[in-house]
Amino acid sequence: MITSKYEYAWHFEIAKEAGMAHNEDGSPSDCYTRVKLGFNEPKTVEEVDGLGPKIATLVANQLEIPVEWIKPITKEQYDTENEDDEFEEE
């Protein structure tokens, strides 16, 4: 297993138009994702921020949705939206 010394995370909201999530009523709902990348060297704030739009584009391409449907959010927003999830943090 390859381990990285420095890990960074980007958090995104995916618009309900993507059709990836539904609320209790079955209506389309926004959903949220986090992308973590590891590096062997530290990155500056500017470098980390500069990677955000590129990562959003990669996520959009992977999901086959318009990049406009992917909006960067803060870690706090991500945590708030996912606090009820049963997913365990690694």
SETI-149349 format. One record per residue: residue number from 1; x, y, z of N, C-alpha, C, CB in turn; chain. Coordinates in steps of 0.2 Angstrom, whole numbers, padded with zeros to 4 digits, always signed. Glycine has a CB too. Layout:
<sites>
@pos->NUM, npx->X, npy->Y, npz->Z, capx->X, capy->Y, capz->Z, cpx->X, cpy->Y, cpz->Z, cbpx->X, cbpy->Y, cbpz->Z, unit->A .
...
</sites>
This chain:
<sites>
@pos->1, npx->+0004, npy->-0006, npz->+0000, capx->+0000, capy->+0000, capz->+0000, cpx->+0004, cpy->+0006, cpz->+0000, cbpx->-0005, cbpy->+0000, cbpz->+0006, unit->A .
@pos->2, npx->+0003, npy->+0011, npz->-0004, capx->+0006, capy->+0017, capz->-0005, cpx->+0003, cpy->+0022, cpz->+0000, cbpx->+0006, cbpy->+0020, cbpz->-0012, unit->A .
@pos->3, npx->+0008, npy->+0025, npz->+0004, capx->+0005, capy->+0030, capz->+0009, cpx->+0008, cpy->+0037, cpz->+0007, cbpx->+0007, cbpy->+0028, cbpz->+0016, unit->A .
@pos->4, npx->+0004, npy->+0042, npz->+0008, capx->+0006, capy->+0049, capz->+0007, cpx->+0007, cpy->+0052, cpz->+0014, cbpx->+0001, cbpy->+0052, cbpz->+0003, unit->A .
@pos->5, npx->+0012, npy->+0057, npz->+0014, capx->+0013, capy->+0060, capz->+0020, cpx->+0008, cpy->+0066, cpz->+0021, cbpx->+0020, cbpy->+0063, cbpz->+0019, unit->A .
@pos->6, npx->+0006, npy->+0069, npz->+0016, capx->+0001, capy->+0075, capz->+0016, cpx->-0005, cpy->+0073, cpz->+0013, cbpx->+0004, cbpy->+0081, cbpz->+0013, unit->A .
@pos->7, npx->-0011, npy->+0074, npz->+0016, capx->-0017, capy->+0072, capz->+0014, cpx->-0022, cpy->+0078, cpz->+0014, cbpx->-0021, cbpy->+0066, cbpz->+0017, unit->A .
@pos->8, npx->-0025, npy->+0080, npz->+0008, capx->-0030, capy->+0085, capz->+0008, cpx->-0036, cpy->+0083, cpz->+0005, cbpx->-0027, cbpy->+0091, cbpz->+0003, unit->A .
@pos->9, npx->-0042, npy->+0087, npz->+0007, capx->-0048, capy->+0085, capz->+0005, cpx->-0052, cpy->+0091, cpz->+0002, cbpx->-0052, cbpy->+0082, cbpz->+0011, unit->A .
@pos->10, npx->-0056, npy->+0089, npz->-0003, capx->-0061, capy->+0094, capz->-0006, cpx->-0068, cpy->+0091, cpz->-0005, cbpx->-0059, cbpy->+0095, cbpz->-0013, unit->A .
@pos->11, npx->-0073, npy->+0096, npz->-0004, capx->-0079, capy->+0094, capz->-0002, cpx->-0084, cpy->+0097, cpz->-0007, cbpx->-0081, cbpy->+0096, cbpz->+0005, unit->A .
@pos->12, npx->-0089, npy->+0094, npz->-0010, capx->-0093, capy->+0096, capz->-0015, cpx->-0101, cpy->+0094, cpz->-0014, cbpx->-0091, cbpy->+0093, cbpz->-0022, unit->A .
@pos->13, npx->-0105, npy->+0099, npz->-0016, capx->-0112, capy->+0097, capz->-0016, cpx->-0114, cpy->+0096, cpz->-0024, cbpx->-0116, cbpy->+0103, cbpz->-0014, unit->A .
@pos->14, npx->-0117, npy->+0090, npz->-0025, capx->-0120, capy->+0088, capz->-0031, cpx->-0127, cpy->+0090, cpz->-0032, cbpx->-0118, cbpy->+0081, cbpz->-0033, unit->A .
@pos->15, npx->-0129, npy->+0094, npz->-0037, capx->-0136, capy->+0096, capz->-0038, cpx->-0141, cpy->+0090, cpz->-0038, cbpx->-0136, cbpy->+0101, cbpz->-0043, unit->A .
@pos->16, npx->-0147, npy->+0092, npz->-0036, capx->-0152, capy->+0087, capz->-0037, cpx->-0153, cpy->+0085, cpz->-0044, cbpx->-0158, cbpy->+0089, cbpz->-0033, unit->A .
@pos->17, npx->-0152, npy->+0089, npz->-0049, capx->-0153, capy->+0088, capz->-0056, cpx->-0149, cpy->+0082, cpz->-0058, cbpx->-0151, cbpy->+0094, cbpz->-0060, unit->A .
@pos->18, npx->-0144, npy->+0080, npz->-0054, capx->-0140, capy->+0074, capz->-0056, cpx->-0143, cpy->+0067, cpz->-0055, cbpx->-0133, cbpy->+0074, cbpz->-0052, unit->A .
@pos->19, npx->-0149, npy->+0068, npz->-0051, capx->-0153, capy->+0062, capz->-0050, cpx->-0149, cpy->+0057, cpz->-0046, cbpx->-0155, cbpy->+0059, cbpz->-0056, unit->A .
@pos->20, npx->-0144, npy->+0058, npz->-0041, capx->-0141, capy->+0054, capz->-0038, cpx->-0143, cpy->+0052, cpz->-0031, cbpx->-0134, cbpy->+0056, cbpz->-0037, unit->A .
@pos->21, npx->-0148, npy->+0056, npz->-0028, capx->-0151, capy->+0056, capz->-0022, cpx->-0158, cpy->+0058, cpz->-0021, cbpx->-0146, cbpy->+0059, cbpz->-0016, unit->A .
@pos->22, npx->-0162, npy->+0055, npz->-0017, capx->-0169, capy->+0057, capz->-0016, cpx->-0170, cpy->+0058, cpz->-0008, cbpx->-0173, cbpy->+0051, cbpz->-0019, unit->A .
@pos->23, npx->-0175, npy->+0062, npz->-0007, capx->-0176, capy->+0063, capz->+0000, cpx->-0182, cpy->+0058, cpz->+0003, cbpx->-0179, cbpy->+0070, cbpz->+0002, unit->A .
@pos->24, npx->-0184, npy->+0059, npz->+0009, capx->-0189, capy->+0054, capz->+0011, cpx->-0195, cpy->+0054, cpz->+0007, cbpx->-0191, cbpy->+0056, cbpz->+0018, unit->A .
@pos->25, npx->-0197, npy->+0059, npz->+0004, capx->-0203, capy->+0059, capz->-0001, cpx->-0202, cpy->+0056, cpz->-0008, cbpx->-0206, cbpy->+0066, cbpz->-0001, unit->A .
@pos->26, npx->-0196, npy->+0054, npz->-0009, capx->-0194, capy->+0052, capz->-0016, cpx->-0192, cpy->+0057, cpz->-0021, cbpx->-0200, cbpy->+0048, cbpz->-0018, unit->A .
@pos->27, npx->-0192, npy->+0063, npz->-0018, capx->-0190, capy->+0069, capz->-0023, cpx->-0183, cpy->+0069, cpz->-0024, cbpx->-0193, cbpy->+0076, cbpz->-0020, unit->A .
@pos->28, npx->-0180, npy->+0072, npz->-0029, capx->-0173, capy->+0072, capz->-0030, cpx->-0170, cpy->+0077, cpz->-0025, cbpx->-0172, cbpy->+0075, cbpz->-0037, unit->A .
@pos->29, npx->-0164, npy->+0075, npz->-0023, capx->-0161, capy->+0079, capz->-0018, cpx->-0154, cpy->+0080, cpz->-0019, cbpx->-0162, cbpy->+0076, cbpz->-0011, unit->A .
@pos->30, npx->-0151, npy->+0086, npz->-0017, capx->-0144, capy->+0087, capz->-0017, cpx->-0140, cpy->+0081, cpz->-0014, cbpx->-0142, cbpy->+0094, cbpz->-0015, unit->A .
@pos->31, npx->-0134, npy->+0080, npz->-0015, capx->-0130, capy->+0075, capz->-0012, cpx->-0123, cpy->+0078, cpz->-0011, cbpx->-0130, cbpy->+0068, cbpz->-0015, unit->A .
@pos->32, npx->-0119, npy->+0075, npz->-0007, capx->-0112, capy->+0077, capz->-0006, cpx->-0107, cpy->+0072, cpz->-0006, cbpx->-0112, cbpy->+0080, cbpz->+0002, unit->A .
@pos->33, npx->-0101, npy->+0075, npz->-0008, capx->-0095, capy->+0070, capz->-0009, cpx->-0089, cpy->+0074, cpz->-0007, cbpx->-0095, cbpy->+0068, cbpz->-0016, unit->A .
@pos->34, npx->-0084, npy->+0069, npz->-0005, capx->-0078, capy->+0072, capz->-0003, cpx->-0073, cpy->+0068, cpz->-0007, cbpx->-0076, cbpy->+0071, cbpz->+0005, unit->A .
@pos->35, npx->-0067, npy->+0072, npz->-0009, capx->-0062, capy->+0068, capz->-0013, cpx->-0056, cpy->+0070, cpz->-0009, cbpx->-0061, cbpy->+0071, cbpz->-0020, unit->A .
@pos->36, npx->-0052, npy->+0064, npz->-0007, capx->-0046, capy->+0065, capz->-0003, cpx->-0040, cpy->+0063, cpz->-0008, cbpx->-0046, cbpy->+0061, cbpz->+0003, unit->A .
@pos->37, npx->-0035, npy->+0067, npz->-0008, capx->-0029, capy->+0065, capz->-0011, cpx->-0023, cpy->+0066, cpz->-0007, cbpx->-0028, cbpy->+0070, cbpz->-0018, unit->A .
@pos->38, npx->-0018, npy->+0061, npz->-0008, capx->-0012, capy->+0062, capz->-0004, cpx->-0006, cpy->+0064, cpz->-0008, cbpx->-0011, cbpy->+0055, cbpz->-0001, unit->A .
@pos->39, npx->-0001, npy->+0067, npz->-0005, capx->+0005, capy->+0070, capz->-0009, cpx->+0011, cpy->+0068, cpz->-0004, cbpx->+0004, cbpy->+0077, cbpz->-0010, unit->A .
@pos->40, npx->+0016, npy->+0068, npz->-0007, capx->+0023, capy->+0067, capz->-0003, cpx->+0025, cpy->+0073, cpz->-0001, cbpx->+0028, cbpy->+0063, cbpz->-0008, unit->A .
@pos->41, npx->+0024, npy->+0079, npz->-0004, capx->+0026, capy->+0085, capz->-0002, cpx->+0020, cpy->+0090, cpz->+0000, cbpx->+0030, cbpy->+0089, cbpz->-0008, unit->A .
@pos->42, npx->+0021, npy->+0094, npz->+0005, capx->+0015, capy->+0099, capz->+0007, cpx->+0013, cpy->+0103, cpz->+0001, cbpx->+0017, cbpy->+0103, cbpz->+0013, unit->A .
@pos->43, npx->+0007, npy->+0105, npz->+0001, capx->+0005, capy->+0110, capz->-0004, cpx->+0003, cpy->+0117, cpz->-0001, cbpx->-0002, cbpy->+0107, cbpz->-0008, unit->A .
@pos->44, npx->+0003, npy->+0122, npz->-0004, capx->+0001, capy->+0129, capz->-0002, cpx->-0006, cpy->+0129, cpz->-0002, cbpx->+0005, cbpy->+0134, cbpz->-0006, unit->A .
@pos->45, npx->-0009, npy->+0134, npz->+0001, capx->-0016, capy->+0135, capz->+0001, cpx->-0018, cpy->+0137, cpz->-0006, cbpx->-0018, cbpy->+0141, cbpz->+0006, unit->A .
@pos->46, npx->-0014, npy->+0140, npz->-0010, capx->-0015, capy->+0142, capz->-0017, cpx->-0016, cpy->+0136, cpz->-0021, cbpx->-0010, cbpy->+0147, cbpz->-0019, unit->A .
@pos->47, npx->-0011, npy->+0131, npz->-0020, capx->-0011, capy->+0125, capz->-0024, cpx->-0017, cpy->+0121, cpz->-0022, cbpx->-0004, cbpy->+0121, cbpz->-0022, unit->A .
@pos->48, npx->-0019, npy->+0120, npz->-0016, capx->-0024, capy->+0116, capz->-0014, cpx->-0031, cpy->+0119, cpz->-0017, cbpx->-0025, cbpy->+0116, cbpz->-0006, unit->A .
@pos->49, npx->-0032, npy->+0126, npz->-0016, capx->-0037, capy->+0129, capz->-0019, cpx->-0038, cpy->+0129, cpz->-0027, cbpx->-0037, cbpy->+0137, cbpz->-0017, unit->A .
@pos->50, npx->-0032, npy->+0129, npz->-0030, capx->-0032, capy->+0128, capz->-0037, cpx->-0033, cpy->+0122, cpz->-0040, cbpx->-0025, cbpy->+0130, cbpz->-0039, unit->A .
@pos->51, npx->-0033, npy->+0116, npz->-0036, capx->-0035, capy->+0110, capz->-0038, cpx->-0042, cpy->+0109, cpz->-0037, cbpx->-0031, cbpy->+0105, cbpz->-0033, unit->A .
@pos->52, npx->-0046, npy->+0112, npz->-0033, capx->-0053, capy->+0112, capz->-0033, cpx->-0057, cpy->+0111, cpz->-0039, cbpx->-0056, cbpy->+0117, cbpz->-0028, unit->A .
@pos->53, npx->-0056, npy->+0116, npz->-0043, capx->-0060, capy->+0116, capz->-0050, cpx->-0058, cpy->+0110, cpz->-0054, cbpx->-0059, cbpy->+0123, cbpz->-0054, unit->A .
@pos->54, npx->-0052, npy->+0108, npz->-0054, capx->-0050, capy->+0102, capz->-0058, cpx->-0053, cpy->+0096, cpz->-0055, cbpx->-0042, cbpy->+0102, cbpz->-0058, unit->A .
@pos->55, npx->-0053, npy->+0095, npz->-0049, capx->-0056, capy->+0089, capz->-0046, cpx->-0064, cpy->+0089, cpz->-0047, cbpx->-0055, cbpy->+0089, cbpz->-0038, unit->A .
@pos->56, npx->-0067, npy->+0095, npz->-0047, capx->-0074, capy->+0096, capz->-0048, cpx->-0075, cpy->+0093, cpz->-0055, cbpx->-0077, cbpy->+0103, cbpz->-0047, unit->A .
@pos->57, npx->-0071, npy->+0095, npz->-0060, capx->-0072, capy->+0093, capz->-0067, cpx->-0071, cpy->+0085, cpz->-0068, cbpx->-0066, cbpy->+0096, cbpz->-0071, unit->A .
@pos->58, npx->-0066, npy->+0083, npz->-0064, capx->-0065, capy->+0075, capz->-0064, cpx->-0071, cpy->+0072, cpz->-0061, cbpx->-0059, cbpy->+0073, cbpz->-0060, unit->A .
@pos->59, npx->-0074, npy->+0074, npz->-0056, capx->-0080, capy->+0071, capz->-0053, cpx->-0085, cpy->+0071, cpz->-0058, cbpx->-0082, cbpy->+0075, cbpz->-0046, unit->A .
@pos->60, npx->-0086, npy->+0077, npz->-0061, capx->-0092, capy->+0078, capz->-0066, cpx->-0091, cpy->+0073, cpz->-0072, cbpx->-0092, cbpy->+0085, cbpz->-0069, unit->A .
@pos->61, npx->-0085, npy->+0072, npz->-0074, capx->-0083, capy->+0068, capz->-0080, cpx->-0085, cpy->+0061, cpz->-0078, cbpx->-0076, cbpy->+0068, cbpz->-0082, unit->A .
@pos->62, npx->-0083, npy->+0059, npz->-0072, capx->-0084, capy->+0052, capz->-0069, cpx->-0091, cpy->+0051, cpz->-0069, cbpx->-0081, cbpy->+0051, cbpz->-0062, unit->A .
@pos->63, npx->-0095, npy->+0056, npz->-0066, capx->-0102, capy->+0055, capz->-0065, cpx->-0106, cpy->+0056, cpz->-0072, cbpx->-0105, cbpy->+0059, cbpz->-0060, unit->A .
@pos->64, npx->-0103, npy->+0059, npz->-0077, capx->-0106, capy->+0060, capz->-0083, cpx->-0112, cpy->+0065, cpz->-0082, cbpx->-0109, cbpy->+0054, cbpz->-0086, unit->A .
@pos->65, npx->-0110, npy->+0071, npz->-0078, capx->-0115, capy->+0076, capz->-0077, cpx->-0111, cpy->+0083, cpz->-0079, cbpx->-0117, cbpy->+0076, cbpz->-0070, unit->A .
@pos->66, npx->-0115, npy->+0088, npz->-0080, capx->-0112, capy->+0095, capz->-0081, cpx->-0108, cpy->+0097, cpz->-0075, cbpx->-0117, cbpy->+0100, cbpz->-0083, unit->A .
@pos->67, npx->-0102, npy->+0100, npz->-0075, capx->-0098, capy->+0102, capz->-0070, cpx->-0102, cpy->+0108, cpz->-0066, cbpx->-0091, cbpy->+0105, cbpz->-0072, unit->A .
@pos->68, npx->-0106, npy->+0111, npz->-0069, capx->-0110, capy->+0116, capz->-0066, cpx->-0115, cpy->+0114, cpz->-0060, cbpx->-0115, cbpy->+0120, cbpz->-0071, unit->A .
@pos->69, npx->-0116, npy->+0107, npz->-0060, capx->-0120, capy->+0104, capz->-0055, cpx->-0116, cpy->+0102, cpz->-0049, cbpx->-0123, cbpy->+0098, cbpz->-0058, unit->A .
@pos->70, npx->-0109, npy->+0104, npz->-0049, capx->-0105, capy->+0102, capz->-0044, cpx->-0102, cpy->+0109, cpz->-0041, cbpx->-0099, cbpy->+0097, cbpz->-0046, unit->A .
@pos->71, npx->-0104, npy->+0110, npz->-0034, capx->-0102, capy->+0116, capz->-0031, cpx->-0097, cpy->+0114, cpz->-0025, cbpx->-0108, cbpy->+0120, cbpz->-0029, unit->A .
@pos->72, npx->-0092, npy->+0118, npz->-0025, capx->-0087, capy->+0117, capz->-0019, cpx->-0091, cpy->+0120, cpz->-0012, cbpx->-0081, cbpy->+0121, cbpz->-0020, unit->A .
@pos->73, npx->-0090, npy->+0116, npz->-0007, capx->-0093, capy->+0118, capz->-0001, cpx->-0087, cpy->+0117, cpz->+0005, cbpx->-0099, cbpy->+0114, cbpz->+0001, unit->A .
@pos->74, npx->-0088, npy->+0120, npz->+0011, capx->-0083, capy->+0119, capz->+0016, cpx->-0084, cpy->+0112, cpz->+0019, cbpx->-0084, cbpy->+0125, cbpz->+0021, unit->A .
@pos->75, npx->-0079, npy->+0110, npz->+0023, capx->-0079, capy->+0104, capz->+0027, cpx->-0085, cpy->+0104, cpz->+0032, cbpx->-0072, cbpy->+0103, cbpz->+0030, unit->A .
@pos->76, npx->-0086, npy->+0110, npz->+0035, capx->-0091, capy->+0111, capz->+0040, cpx->-0098, cpy->+0110, cpz->+0036, cbpx->-0091, cbpy->+0118, cbpz->+0043, unit->A .
@pos->77, npx->-0099, npy->+0112, npz->+0030, capx->-0105, capy->+0111, capz->+0027, cpx->-0106, cpy->+0104, cpz->+0025, cbpx->-0106, cbpy->+0115, cbpz->+0020, unit->A .
@pos->78, npx->-0101, npy->+0101, npz->+0023, capx->-0101, capy->+0094, capz->+0022, cpx->-0103, cpy->+0090, cpz->+0028, cbpx->-0094, cbpy->+0091, cbpz->+0019, unit->A .
@pos->79, npx->-0099, npy->+0091, npz->+0033, capx->-0101, capy->+0088, capz->+0040, cpx->-0108, cpy->+0088, cpz->+0042, cbpx->-0096, cbpy->+0090, cbpz->+0045, unit->A .
@pos->80, npx->-0110, npy->+0094, npz->+0041, capx->-0117, capy->+0096, capz->+0043, cpx->-0122, cpy->+0092, cpz->+0039, cbpx->-0119, cbpy->+0103, cbpz->+0043, unit->A .
@pos->81, npx->-0121, npy->+0091, npz->+0033, capx->-0126, capy->+0088, capz->+0028, cpx->-0125, cpy->+0080, cpz->+0029, cbpx->-0124, cbpy->+0090, cbpz->+0021, unit->A .
@pos->82, npx->-0120, npy->+0078, npz->+0032, capx->-0119, capy->+0071, capz->+0032, cpx->-0119, cpy->+0068, cpz->+0039, cbpx->-0112, cbpy->+0069, cbpz->+0029, unit->A .
@pos->83, npx->-0121, npy->+0072, npz->+0044, capx->-0120, capy->+0070, capz->+0051, cpx->-0125, cpy->+0064, cpz->+0053, cbpx->-0122, cbpy->+0076, cbpz->+0056, unit->A .
@pos->84, npx->-0130, npy->+0063, npz->+0049, capx->-0135, capy->+0058, capz->+0050, cpx->-0133, cpy->+0051, cpz->+0047, cbpx->-0142, cbpy->+0059, cbpz->+0048, unit->A .
@pos->85, npx->-0128, npy->+0052, npz->+0042, capx->-0125, capy->+0046, capz->+0038, cpx->-0123, cpy->+0040, cpz->+0043, cbpx->-0120, cbpy->+0048, cbpz->+0033, unit->A .
@pos->86, npx->-0124, npy->+0034, npz->+0041, capx->-0121, capy->+0029, capz->+0045, cpx->-0114, cpy->+0027, cpz->+0043, cbpx->-0125, cbpy->+0022, cbpz->+0044, unit->A .
@pos->87, npx->-0111, npy->+0031, npz->+0038, capx->-0104, capy->+0029, capz->+0035, cpx->-0099, cpy->+0031, cpz->+0041, cbpx->-0103, cbpy->+0034, cbpz->+0029, unit->A .
@pos->88, npx->-0095, npy->+0026, npz->+0042, capx->-0089, capy->+0028, capz->+0047, cpx->-0083, cpy->+0031, cpz->+0044, cbpx->-0088, cbpy->+0021, cbpz->+0051, unit->A .
@pos->89, npx->-0081, npy->+0036, npz->+0047, capx->-0075, capy->+0039, capz->+0045, cpx->-0069, cpy->+0034, cpz->+0046, cbpx->-0074, cbpy->+0046, cbpz->+0048, unit->A .
@pos->90, npx->-0064, npy->+0034, npz->+0041, capx->-0058, capy->+0030, capz->+0041, cpx->-0053, cpy->+0034, cpz->+0045, cbpx->-0056, cbpy->+0028, cbpz->+0034, unit->A .
</sites>
